[in-house]
Amino acid sequence: MVVMTAPTPVHVPVLLNESLQLLDVREGGVYIDCTTGLGGHSSAIAGRMGETGRLLCLDQDREALEFARAKLAPFGRRVSFVHANFRELADVAKREGFQAADGILMDLGISSFQIGQPRRGFAFALEGPLDMRMDPGSGGITAEEIVNTWDETSLADLFFELGEERQSRRIARAIVRNRPLRTTWELARAVEQAVGGARGRTQIHPATKVFLALRIRVNGELDSLDAALPQAHSLLGFGTAHGGGRLVVISFHSLEDRVVKQYMRRESTDCLCPPQVPVCRCGHVATLRDLTRRAVKPGDAEIARNPRARSAVLRAAERVG
């Protein structure tokens, strides 16, 4: 997470101590931060890995990565930086000479640094273009293209499946009726017209889930996570600094946490055959050990310091075979 303060953004990493503990960062270790952001977790890892440790920092947001590069400059050539989406993890690691890692971190979702930039279009509270690309130079589809060109049924399905929005059809109907929509405020107003103002005890803005669904679709976040998890798994090594490598993933919404939970559970299980099959036929062998049967969540003190941490969920696993 990032708190915007002029002139330089300050990174407030979520579940930092828990991440370091479960990564088991040690001197001489080899580590990969797949979602470097402004370098909060990365700088803590670099500070513990000693003079002989190595750290590879990836991020698809070029601007954030440059902040991280400046922040970690004191660690010199022990830290490498690559502008890339973590779905390219295996290729990037090979190219940078990281054949195996003692620990790999993924801090999913969006940062306050990105939310706080109106031109990026992530926040309905700030007026800006409906972009929502984490890598604006990627040339990919924007949120504006989706809301103005997709038909009503496709929009409703998107909001329901990726935003878990129960009033998706009513919202989709309002969006189509109010097109064209060019800015975050125009989209937020269309949603409010459809379903009213803030909802529930926490007074969540009605556009929250719509913006979430659009962001996930624009950036292909779940597809990238699906692709990245087995790549990270394959890079967890033996005989580097210690034992089996560890994977730590921090999620911020139920869909991505479900992907992580199911992957770690599956790869921590020896047999995947249905219960009614008396003898294993699948041949699946566990290659991970689940370190967090119950997900790790921030405590009250951390949430008080950083309210955006309230939805964070951490899961971790260790390579065993």
C-alpha positions in Angstrom: 0.0 0.0 0.0 1.1 3.6 -0.7 0.2 6.8 1.1 0.5 9.8 -1.1 2.5 12.7 0.4 4.0 15.5 -1.6 6.3 15.3 -3.3 7.3 11.7 -2.9 4.9 8.7 -2.3 5.7 6.7 0.8 5.1 3.0 0.8 3.3 1.4 3.7 3.7 -2.4 3.1 0.8 -4.6 4.3 1.6 -7.5 6.6 5.3 -6.8 6.4 6.5 -8.6 9.5 4.3 -11.6 8.7 5.6 -11.7 5.1 9.2 -11.6 6.2 8.6 -14.3 8.8 6.9 -16.7 6.4 9.5 -16.0 3.6 12.1 -16.8 6.3 14.5 -14.2 4.8 18.1 -15.0 5.6 21.6 -13.8 4.7 22.8 -15.1 1.4 19.3 -15.9 0.2 17.8 -15.5 -3.3 14.4 -13.7 -3.5 11.9 -12.5 -6.0 9.3 -9.8 -5.4 6.8 -10.2 -8.3 4.8 -7.0 -7.4 7.5 -4.6 -6.3 5.4 -1.4 -6.3 7.3 1.3 -4.6 9.6 -1.2 -2.9 8.3 -1.4 0.7 8.5 -5.2 1.0 11.5 -5.3 -1.3 13.6 -2.9 0.8 12.8 -5.0 3.9 13.9 -8.2 2.2 17.1 -6.6 0.8 17.9 -5.3 4.3 17.9 -8.9 5.7 19.5 -10.8 2.9 23.0 -9.5 3.5 25.9 -8.7 1.2 25.7 -12.1 -0.6 21.9 -12.2 -1.1 20.1 -11.4 -4.4 16.7 -9.9 -5.1 14.8 -9.7 -8.4 12.1 -7.0 -8.5 9.3 -7.1 -11.1 6.4 -4.7 -11.6 4.2 -4.0 -14.6 3.8 -0.3 -13.5 6.9 1.4 -14.9 6.5 4.6 -12.9 6.2 2.7 -9.6 9.2 0.6 -10.5 11.4 3.7 -10.9 10.5 4.8 -7.4 11.5 1.4 -6.1 14.8 1.6 -8.1 15.6 4.8 -6.4 14.6 3.5 -2.9 16.7 0.4 -3.2 19.7 2.1 -4.9 21.9 1.6 -1.7 21.8 -2.1 -2.2 23.6 -1.8 -5.5 23.9 -4.7 -7.9 22.4 -7.2 -5.4 19.0 -6.0 -6.6 17.8 -6.3 -10.2 14.7 -4.5 -11.7 12.6 -5.7 -14.6 9.5 -4.0 -16.0 7.2 -7.0 -16.5 3.9 -8.6 -15.5 4.5 -11.6 -13.2 2.8 -13.9 -15.8 6.2 -13.6 -17.5 8.0 -14.7 -14.3 9.8 -17.8 -15.5 11.2 -16.1 -18.6 12.3 -13.1 -16.6 13.9 -15.1 -13.9 15.9 -17.2 -16.4 17.0 -14.1 -18.3 18.2 -12.5 -15.1 20.0 -15.6 -13.8 17.6 -16.6 -11.1 17.4 -20.4 -11.6 15.9 -21.0 -8.1 14.6 -18.9 -5.3 14.5 -19.2 -1.5 11.4 -17.0 -1.4 8.9 -15.4 -3.8 6.4 -12.7 -2.8 3.2 -11.6 -4.6 1.4 -8.6 -3.2 -1.7 -8.5 -5.4 -4.2 -5.9 -6.3 -3.7 -2.1 -6.6 -1.7 0.4 -4.5 -2.8 3.7 -3.1 -0.1 5.2 -5.3 -2.1 4.1 -8.3 -5.4 5.0 -6.8 -4.2 8.5 -6.0 -3.4 9.4 -9.6 -6.6 10.7 -11.3 -5.1 10.1 -14.8 -5.0 6.4 -14.2 -8.8 6.2 -13.7 -8.8 3.7 -10.8 -10.8 5.7 -8.3 -14.4 6.9 -8.5 -13.6 9.5 -5.8 -11.2 11.3 -8.2 -12.3 12.6 -11.7 -10.1 11.2 -14.5 -10.3 9.2 -17.7 -11.6 5.6 -17.6 -8.3 4.0 -18.2 -7.5 1.5 -15.3 -4.5 -0.1 -17.0 -1.7 -0.9 -14.5 0.7 -0.6 -17.5 -0.6 2.3 -19.5 2.0 1.6 -22.2 0.7 -1.9 -22.8 -1.8 -0.8 -25.5 -4.4 -3.1 -23.9 -8.1 -2.4 -23.6 -9.3 0.4 -21.3 -12.3 0.6 -19.0 -13.7 3.3 -21.3 -13.7 0.9 -24.2 -15.5 -1.7 -22.2 -18.3 0.5 -20.8 -19.0 2.1 -24.1 -18.8 -0.8 -26.5 -19.9 -4.0 -24.6 -23.5 -4.9 -24.8 -25.7 -4.9 -21.7 -25.6 -8.6 -21.1 -21.8 -8.8 -21.3 -21.5 -5.9 -18.9 -23.9 -7.4 -16.4 -22.0 -10.7 -16.6 -18.7 -8.9 -16.0 -20.0 -7.1 -12.9 -21.5 -10.2 -11.5 -18.6 -12.6 -12.1 -15.6 -10.4 -11.4 -17.2 -7.9 -9.0 -19.7 -10.2 -7.3 -22.2 -7.4 -7.8 -25.8 -8.6 -7.1 -27.4 -5.7 -9.0 -25.3 -6.1 -12.0 -28.2 -6.1 -14.5 -29.7 -2.9 -13.3 -26.2 -1.3 -13.3 -25.5 -2.5 -16.8 -28.8 -1.2 -18.1 -28.0 2.3 -16.6 -24.6 2.3 -18.1 -25.9 1.6 -21.6 -28.6 4.2 -21.2 -26.1 6.9 -20.2 -23.4 6.2 -22.8 -21.0 7.6 -23.7 -19.2 7.6 -20.4 -15.7 9.1 -20.5 -14.7 9.8 -16.9 -14.7 8.0 -13.5 -17.3 10.5 -12.2 -19.6 9.9 -15.1 -19.5 6.1 -14.5 -19.9 6.5 -10.8 -23.0 8.7 -11.3 -24.5 6.2 -13.7 -24.2 3.5 -11.1 -25.6 5.7 -8.4 -28.6 6.5 -10.6 -29.2 2.7 -10.9 -28.9 1.6 -7.3 -28.8 4.6 -5.1 -26.1 5.9 -2.7 -23.7 4.3 -0.3 -24.8 0.9 1.0 -24.5 -1.2 4.2 -23.1 -0.5 7.6 -19.7 0.4 6.2 -21.3 2.8 3.7 -19.5 1.3 0.7 -20.0 3.3 -2.5 -22.2 1.5 -5.0 -19.6 1.8 -7.8 -16.9 -0.1 -5.7 -17.6 -3.5 -7.2 -18.1 -2.2 -10.7 -14.7 -0.5 -10.6 -13.2 -3.7 -9.2 -14.6 -5.8 -12.0 -13.5 -3.4 -14.7 -9.9 -3.2 -13.3 -9.6 -7.0 -13.0 -10.8 -7.4 -16.6 -8.7 -4.6 -18.1 -5.5 -6.0 -16.5 -6.3 -9.7 -16.8 -5.5 -10.1 -13.2 -7.0 -13.5 -12.5 -5.5 -14.9 -15.7 -2.1 -13.5 -14.8 -2.3 -15.0 -11.3 -3.3 -18.4 -12.8 -0.3 -18.3 -15.0 2.2 -17.0 -12.4 1.5 -19.4 -9.5 2.9 -22.5 -11.2 5.8 -20.6 -12.5 6.6 -19.3 -9.0 6.2 -22.9 -7.7 8.7 -24.2 -10.2 11.3 -21.6 -9.2 11.1 -22.5 -5.5 14.4 -24.3 -5.0 16.4 -26.6 -2.7 19.9 -26.2 -1.6 20.0 -22.4 -2.0 20.2 -20.6 1.4 18.1 -23.1 3.2 15.6 -26.0 2.7 12.7 -25.6 0.4 11.8 -22.2 -1.1 8.7 -20.4 0.1 5.9 -18.7 -1.7 4.0 -15.9 0.1 0.9 -14.3 -1.5 -1.1 -11.3 -0.2 -4.6 -11.0 -1.7 -7.2 -8.2 -1.4 -10.4 -9.7 -2.7 -12.2 -13.1 -2.5 -11.7 -14.1 -6.2 -7.9 -13.9 -6.1 -7.7 -15.4 -2.6 -9.7 -18.3 -3.8 -7.3 -18.9 -6.7 -4.3 -18.9 -4.3 -6.0 -21.0 -1.7 -7.1 -23.7 -4.2 -3.7 -23.8 -5.8 -1.8 -24.2 -2.5 -4.3 -26.8 -1.3 -4.1 -28.8 -4.5 -0.3 -28.8 -4.6 -0.1 -29.7 -0.9 -2.2 -32.9 -1.5 -0.8 -36.3 -2.6 -3.9 -37.6 -4.3 -6.5 -35.6 -6.2 -8.7 -38.6 -7.0 -12.4 -38.4 -6.0 -13.2 -39.8 -2.6 -15.1 -42.8 -4.1 -12.0 -44.0 -5.9 -10.4 -46.6 -3.5 -6.9 -46.6 -5.0 -5.1 -43.5 -6.3 -5.0 -43.3 -10.1 -4.0 -39.7 -10.6 -0.4 -40.1 -9.5 -0.3 -36.6 -8.1 2.4 -36.0 -5.5 2.4 -33.1 -3.1 5.3 -30.6 -3.8 4.2 -27.9 -1.4 3.5 -27.8 2.3 0.8 -25.3 3.3 2.2 -23.0 6.0 -1.1 -21.1 6.6 -4.0 -23.5 7.0 -5.8 -20.4 8.3 -5.2 -17.3 6.3 -3.1 -14.6 8.0 -4.9 -11.2 8.4 -3.8 -7.8 9.7 -4.5 -7.0 13.3 -6.4 -4.1 14.7 -3.3 -2.0 15.2 -2.2 -2.3 11.5 -5.7 -1.6 10.2 -5.8 1.5 12.4 -2.5 2.7 10.9 -3.4 1.7 7.4 -7.2 1.2 6.8 -6.6 -0.2 3.3 -5.0 -3.2 4.9 -8.3 -4.4 6.3 -9.1 -6.6 3.3 -5.6 -8.2 3.1 -5.3 -12.0 3.3 -1.9 -13.7 3.3 -1.2 -17.4 2.4 2.1 -19.2 2.3 3.5 -22.5 1.2 6.9 -24.2 1.2 8.5 -26.5 -1.4 8.8 -30.1 -0.3 9.4 -32.1 -3.4 
